[in-house]
Amino acid sequence: MVLTHASYYQGASHIDTGKPVQDRADAIEIAYGGGLKATALLLADGHGSEAHYRSDLGAEMAIAAAAEALPYILEILPGRVEPGASVSRGVADSVCLSDADRTPADPRCEAAMRMFFTRINALWAKKVLEHWNTHPRPDGASSLAGAARAYGCTLVGAVRTDSLWFAFQLGDGACVAINPDGSLADPIPGDSRCKLSRTTSMCIHGAKDFRYSYGTEVPPALMLCSDGLADCFDNHKSLASEFLAQIALDTVHNGFDSVVADIAQSLPELSRRYTRDDMSIALWIDNDTIADVVPGICRQRAIVREGELDQAYSSLESCEKSIVDLEDHISNLTPSSAPDDRNELERKLSVLSTLKRRQRELLDQIDSIRLDLDNSL
């Protein structure tokens, strides 16, 4: 039995300003091929700025467009993927974040995937134009391109059948997964244009700008989320290790209803503490196999935490060296009543205070990681 959940929450900054939530997420069943069914996760993040003043609606339309287009690719892709095929990734080389993402696309699937993305774009544009024509804004744009900007959003999706899975993305956000052996995965290639406050968008970019991946070993756990949640973590590996893996473990130990309740409580809190952005999430858990994956998940989490511990120790060593050097420099300053000398001393004491605060934070982080590792043994 495959358990699914999708939800979205108003960000802390939008609560303050009264702006509606711009994110949307859904977990749905897709019928295709004369009686076959697939599970689909779909998530869209409206840009929310003044120029994109209908992006909440644009996000709804992006999910609806993807859902309408999915039967097409579900009927074509299974016949083009070799049984037992390893994960394949498709993306234009010029926008990849790393060499590892520049894997050659399978030509038998590439054309079908790009046609799928073309369908999504066309369906979304049709929905946008229909809404714009029935709800015009007097001072708004006079062209479809100008109208589309008002509805700008990102889109990420993942689909599973009994023998195949695939995921796709335009814009920022994240897709992370747990493989059948318990290893953590960040399956969709990155895009160098999606960082800081910049992203590709449904209102500007086309089929060639989608990234995707697919394979025949269906992940027992997979999660999509908007950047509001993803940016609470250092990287996607940490997101998978600290968030998705915990969801998987909690499902096994406490039940899925408890997980859903925790999500409803934790995401608004993460928004208040960190990004202040809208939060959205969509995930699946294969309840029939996830318990078998728990040992592998624990091993992978330990590996990630050990890497974080090494990095914390390295940062602590560098921080403590800077403290010693700065204290030596301060002790060698000649006392003076000259304003410039006093200002220099005050600046160095301020830096020293910051370094010591960072030292305490690193020591607390090391203690926390070591405790986690001890508990996992």
N, C-alpha and C positions, 0 to 999 in steps of 0.2 A: 504493500500500500504506500503510495506516494503522498506525503503530507505537504501542503502548500500554505503559504501565508503572504499577503501583500497589504501594506498600509502606508500612509503618509501623514505627516504632522506639520503643523504650522511652526515655522522657526521663531526663535525668541525675538529677532529683530522685526519680523512681520507682526508679531503680537503687539509690540510696542507701537508700530505705525498703523496698525489696523489693516494691513495689506493681506489679502487672502493667500492661502497656501498655494504655491506655484507647482509643486511636485504632484505627480500622479503615479500610481502603481496598481498592477492587477495580476492575478494568477488565474488563468482560464484554461478551459479544455477546448482543443481545436479538433474538429471532425474533418477528415480528409479521406480520399481514396476509397469511397464506398463502404464506410463502416469503421475505418480505423480512427483512433483517437490519440492525441498527443497532449502533453502538459506544457503550457507556455507561461513564462514569466515576462512581464513587460513593464517598463518603468521609464518615465519621461520627467524631465526637469525643466520647467519654464524659466526663462532668463530673469524675468521679474523686474527689469529696469524700466525707466520711464518710456524708452523707445519700444519696449516689448510689453505694452500695457495689456495685452490679451494673452500673455504666454501661459496662463493657467488653462485657458481654453485650448491653446495650441498643444499643450501636453496631453490633454484628453484626446485630441484629434490624432496625435501621433500614435498613441496606444491603439485607438480604433483602426487606424490605417494599417498598422503592423498586423493586427488580428485578422483583418480582411485579406491581407497578402499572404499570410502563412500557409493556407492550404496549397497554394501554388508550389512553394518550395518543398513542402512536405511530400508532395507527390513526385517530385523530380529528384531530390537529393539522395534518398536511399538507394536508388538504382545506379548512382554514379560513384558512391563511396565503396571502396573495396572492403569486404568483410575483414575485421581485425585490423583495420587501418589505424595508424597512430594519429595523434592530434595534428591537424593541419591548420594553418593560419594564413589568412589573406589580408593584404594591406599594401598600399603603394609605398615603395621603398623610401621615397623622399620624406615621408612623415613619420617614420618609425623612430621610436626612442632609442632602440639598441640594435646591434647587429643580430642578436638572437631573434628579434621579431621579423627579420628579413628572410623568412622561409619562403621558397617558391610556392606560389599557389598552384593547386592541382587544376590544370586547364579544363578538365571534365566538369569540375564544380564551379570554377571561377565565373564562367559566363552565366550560369544559372543563379549564382548568388548575386551578381551585379544586376541581373534582371529583377530579382526579388527586391533589391533595394530601390530600383527604378520604380517598381510598383508602389512601394511604400511612399516614396516621394510624391508620385503622381496622385495617389489617394489622399495624402495629407494636403497637398495643394488644392485639390478639388474641395475638400471639406472647408479649408480656409476661405476659398473664394465664395462658396455658398454662404458661409456665415457672414463674411464681409458685405456681400450684396444685400443680405437681409437685415444686417445691423451696421449700416455705414456710420462712420464718424465724420461729422461735417468738416472738421479741420484735418481729416486724415489724408492718407496717400491716395493718389488717383490711379495707381497701377497695381497689378497683382504683386509685383516685387515689393512695392512699398507696403502693401497690405500684409504680406507674409511676414514682414519684419515685426509687426505688432504681435504675432503669434509665436515668435521664436522659442525654440526649446531643443533639448537633446533627447536622445532615445537609446535605450539599451534593452536587449531581450535575450532570452535563453529558452530553448525548447528541448524536450526529451520524448523519445519513443522507447519502445522496448529494446531497440537495437541501435539507436543513433541519438546523438545530441548535437546541438550547435548553438552558438551564441554570437551576437552581433551588436555593434555599437556605433553611434555617431555622437561625438561630443564627450564630455567628461563624465564622472561617475566611476563606478567600479563593478566588475564581475569577478568573484572569487569562488573557488570550488575546493572540495575535498575529493581526491581520486579514490578509486576502489582499494588502493593499498594504504590509504591514510595520508598520503602526501598532499601538500597544499599547492594549489594552482592559481595562477593569474592568467586565465586562458586567452583573453582577447589582447591582441597587440596594442601597444601604446601609441599615442599620437603626440608629437612634439608641439603641436599647436594648442593642446589642451593642458595648460598649466597656469598657475596663479589665477587671475580672474578672466583668462581667455579660454574660449572653447569653440569648436566647430558647432554648427547649428543646422537644424532642419530648414530654417528660413533662408540659408545662404548656400549650403553645401549639398552636393548631390550623391548619386549612387557610388561614384568612385571614392568618396570620402568615408564610407563605412568600413570598419574593420570587422573581421569575423574569425571564428575558429569552429572546428567540428571534429568529431571522432566517434568511435563505436563503443568505447568503454564509458558508459554513462556514469557521471559522478553521483555518488549517493547523496551528496549535499552540495548545493550551489546557491549563491546569493547574489543578487543585484542590489546596488544602492546608489543614491545620488551623491554628489560631492559633499553635500552637507554632512553626511555620515562618514564618507571615505576620508575626508580631510581631518577627522578627529584622530587619525592614526598616521604614523610616520610614513608608511607605504602600504601597498596592497598585501604584502606578505604579513605585515603586522595585523592588518584588517582580517585576513583569513585566520591567523593564529589566535588572535585575542578575541575575535567576535564570532565568526562563523564556527570555528572549532568549539567554542564554548556553547553555542546554540546546539550543535550536534551532541555534545556530551550531556547537556541539560535535557535534551529530548530523551536520551536513553535513561537517565537517572531520575528525572522528575516528570516527564511527560510533555507532550507538545503544547497542551493547553497552558502549562506553566510558562513555557517559552514565549508564547504569544502575549501573555500578561506582562512578562518582563520587558518585552519589546515596547509595548505601549507605555510603560513607565520610564524606560531608560532612554529612548530616543529624544523625547522633549527635554530631558535633563541634560543629555549630551549637547543638545543645541544651546541650552542656556550656559553651559560651562565652557564650550569651545567655539564652534563656528557661528552660532546664532542664526544659522541658515535653516531653511526647511529641511526636513528629514523624510526620506522614503526608502522602503525596503521591499524586496520580493524574494522569496526563497522556496526551495523544495528540499525535503528530507525523505529519503527512501527508508521508511520505517522497517522494511523487511531485511535490510542489509546494514544499516548504520551501526548496530551493536557490534557486528563483526569487524568494523573499521576502527573501533575505539582504541585498541592497542597502537595501531599505526598513527592515529591522531595524537596520542600522548607522546609518542616518540618524536613526531614532527614538531610539536609544540616545545618539547624539551630542546630540540636542536635550535629552534628560533630563539628561545630564551637564552641559551648558552651563547649564541652570537650577540644578543643584546647585552649580556653580562660582560663579554670581552670588550665590546665597544664602550660600555660604561666605565670599566677599569681603565681603558686607554684615555678616555676623556678626563677621568679623575686624575690620572698621572700628569696629564698636560696642565690641568687646572692647578694642581698643587705646586707644580714647577713654577707657574706664573705667579702664584702667591709668594713663594720664597723669593723669587727675583724682585718682585715689587716691594716686598718688605725690606730687602737689602737696600734697594734704591732709596726708599723713604728714610731709612736709618742713616743714610749717608748724606741726606740733604742738610745743608748748613742753615741753621735757624736764622731767619731774617724777618724784619718787619715790612719789607718791601711788598707792595701789593702783588706784583707778578709772582714772587716767591710763595706768598701765601696762597694765591690762586692755584699754583702748580701743586702745592701740597694737598689742597682740598680736592683737586681732581684725582690725584693718585689715591687718596684715602677713599674716595667714592668708588673708584675702580676696584680697590682692594675689598671693599664691602660687598660689591657685586660678585667678585670671584669667590669670596667665602660663602656667600649665599648659594652660589652654584655648586660649591664643594658639598654643602649640606644636602642639596637636592640629589646629587650623584650618589652620595652615601646612602640616602634613603632609597633611591632606585636600586642600588646594588643589594641592599637588605631585602627589598621586595622580591627581586628576581631570584635571589638565593632561597627565599622562603618558598616561592612557587616551585623551584626545582626540587627542593627537599620534599615537598608534598606530593610531587609527581612520581617519586621513587617507590 
